């Protein structure tokens, strides 16, 4: 951030100004924000700003305000109806229903916003464009909020992120002692900001220098480790559930199936899927090319740090945002940071 | 007037013929009945009944041959055990119990068929349309708050070193004399989390730990470790560190021929309870009354500093609270819980009992549940899984612990465990006895 950009504007607003702004947004659009539900922090629709779990009211289980599921579920929901088919007599009707409501997501963590950016590479920037994803992306404004602290499992700084990284949101909010520093990052973001009501400021946020917690192995170092025994060793405890993939901001595999709703009524749905599942790679005849747990877990790490960057031209960046959710949810204690550290170690 | 849609599963030999008899004799039967002819009432799996409700049936009637007259000897005995358990499960999930009925009609009892069908239709009609299937727009109105009523017991300061040393010594000995090929235990990860570890060499035994966070049920790894592979030598025995609750899973799996008892060396550790993520005693431990493993080849019971008082009421209270609620409230409660589910299957994968080569709810050609990660499918999965664990679940509650979405899955299992105990005097894992639900003649269902 550093130097103030003449195109950008900065404002300093109080908590109550922020809340009434959000209330206004919630009246006109769908507002999604971190909310506490059954003791969990989740991105959920809110009708009023007082339903939001604010940074200072966060539960002990998530001090940084990182919701259990990433913001991915808003753009790439667990289940999407691609189209529905209705047969009446001899006629067959095909209907697509695109999501077209305007949505504002408040309290997006920088790692999550970066995850959306990474998903764009596949769903938007590569043909064919995914029209469902594109529509949601177009209709959604992301309001970022800096993390108050890093959680023990967070490692965004090691994969190029920071708790106050404003690159991938439309509006960035930085919580300071004087109030919230608001920065309009994109045109879409500025559109949401009320004109003269807020106090403009020349103060800009200077990103604190966050050092990487550990070095992440270079993309080109991955192929040589493909046949290592290491993978079967670390995967022994893996239970082959899909929790890591489903909470991940960048895991984007899906399965498609046609299902009957009632006689003469069908729909094609697409649902989350994950490479950890045993049947994920099953082919006709029943053969499973990735039958071993180790092969499946290896795929998860290679996908993040080699396949996806290679395929979608991310350069030196990886497809991991360092949010640490997979470490948090894994019921068996598989830890992605261990893998990264072990691979970086000279053999 | 509202006319209910009723699915009737009729056994081909007796009840279907009975319905035919009614027709030939011109005895009137309600037109609400959609008859599905099945070879035997024992063929009516619970998944079929649940599927009928998922697809909009207002009631399900299952009719078979009278007990003692099954054409396959024992098919109706199976139905007699399954249906009541399924009924109590669906009732617990918010369905009115009157919507499911199991009865017997022989081939000559046309009048009986007509009477039962009439009675059942009337009782379902009186209930009105079923509210089981949920629209995709349904949104929960959070109002239930389970954790708030939970009894909180802070985990006391405890010295675990004696036990830890004993586990390491035993593991070293077992590996050194070649008795086992591997010891499955707990280790500390680099970030200090306690997690499963697989030790193959005596000199690695020092990685093993014992502390208040040893929560995983490690017996879940046994099936994979001990599975015979074609063309390879039979796997060598494996040692596993078990807590009292975990150990019972070995009995169940041995009873179900997943592995032999002599393939497992159970390193039993006496247990003071395990700590939850909030620093308090875990819910399952609050009600646990067992301090010593039921299955163990070596017992490690070093002195520890303090005794943790146990309550016996928590889960029972929650179940009673739900049972006393109106069916619609119960339904709402469970929908609210299942709404959070993301179908990651962590519950199933962590479970030592869920060892089907391919889960019924994950098959590509599954007709019992769709692929969708939506409320109807999620509920079907959870209720189906709970049913499959009836009489098998040992209550280690790993499913609930593994759930990233805080769904109280354990309540379903606990409820069915109580039901099975009341009906069959059976408690899973106390001995090498399979669930009365999966066996045929042992353990008849007691009415009431």
Contacts between the chains, C-beta under 8 A, distances in Angstrom:
chain1	res1	chain2	res2	distance
A	37	B	142	6.1
A	37	B	340	7.1
A	38	B	142	7.5
A	38	B	146	7.8
A	38	B	147	7.4
A	38	B	337	7.6
A	38	B	340	6.6
A	38	B	405	7.8
A	38	B	406	4.9
A	39	B	147	5.8
A	39	B	406	5.8
A	40	B	340	7.4
A	40	B	405	6.6
A	40	B	406	5.5
A	42	B	340	7.7
A	60	B	278	7.2
A	61	B	277	6.5
A	61	B	278	7.5
A	68	B	404	6.0
A	68	B	405	6.9
A	69	B	342	7.1
A	78	B	342	6.1
A	78	B	343	7.4
A	78	B	373	3.6
A	78	B	374	7.7
A	79	B	372	4.6
A	79	B	373	4.8
A	79	B	374	5.1
A	152	B	191	6.7
A	153	B	191	7.6
A	236	B	196	7.9
A	236	B	198	4.8
A	236	B	221	7.7
A	237	B	195	6.3
A	237	B	196	4.3
A	237	B	197	7.2
A	237	B	198	7.3
A	237	B	221	7.8
A	239	B	220	7.2
A	239	B	346	7.1
A	239	B	349	3.9
A	239	B	350	5.6
A	239	B	402	7.6
A	240	B	349	5.7
A	241	B	344	5.5
A	241	B	345	5.0
A	241	B	346	4.0
A	241	B	348	7.4
A	241	B	349	3.9
A	241	B	350	7.1
A	241	B	402	7.2
A	242	B	343	7.8
A	242	B	344	4.3
A	242	B	345	6.0
A	242	B	346	7.6
A	243	B	344	4.3
A	243	B	346	4.5
A	243	B	402	7.6
A	243	B	404	5.1
A	245	B	344	7.7
A	246	B	342	4.8
A	246	B	343	8.0
A	246	B	344	4.7
A	246	B	404	8.0
A	247	B	404	6.3
A	255	B	371	6.1
A	257	B	364	8.0
A	257	B	370	7.6
A	257	B	371	4.5
A	259	B	370	5.0
A	259	B	371	6.9
A	259	B	372	7.3
A	262	B	55	7.9
A	269	B	370	7.6
A	269	B	371	6.4
A	269	B	372	5.6
A	271	B	343	8.0
A	271	B	371	5.1
A	271	B	372	5.9
A	271	B	373	5.2
A	272	B	342	7.4
A	272	B	343	7.6
A	272	B	373	6.0
A	274	B	344	7.8
A	277	B	345	7.5
A	277	B	362	7.6
A	278	B	358	7.9
A	279	B	358	7.2
A	279	B	362	6.6
A	279	B	364	7.4
A	327	B	191	7.8
A	329	B	346	7.5
A	329	B	404	4.1
A	331	B	216	7.3
A	331	B	346	5.5
A	331	B	349	7.7
A	331	B	350	5.1
A	331	B	398	7.5
A	331	B	401	6.9
A	331	B	402	3.6
A	332	B	195	6.2
A	332	B	196	5.7
A	332	B	216	6.6
A	332	B	350	7.8
A	333	B	189	5.4
A	333	B	193	5.3
A	333	B	194	7.5
A	333	B	195	2.6
A	333	B	196	6.9
A	335	B	189	5.8
A	335	B	190	7.3
A	335	B	191	6.7
A	335	B	193	7.8
A	337	B	191	7.6
A	338	B	189	7.2
A	338	B	190	6.0
A	341	B	190	8.0
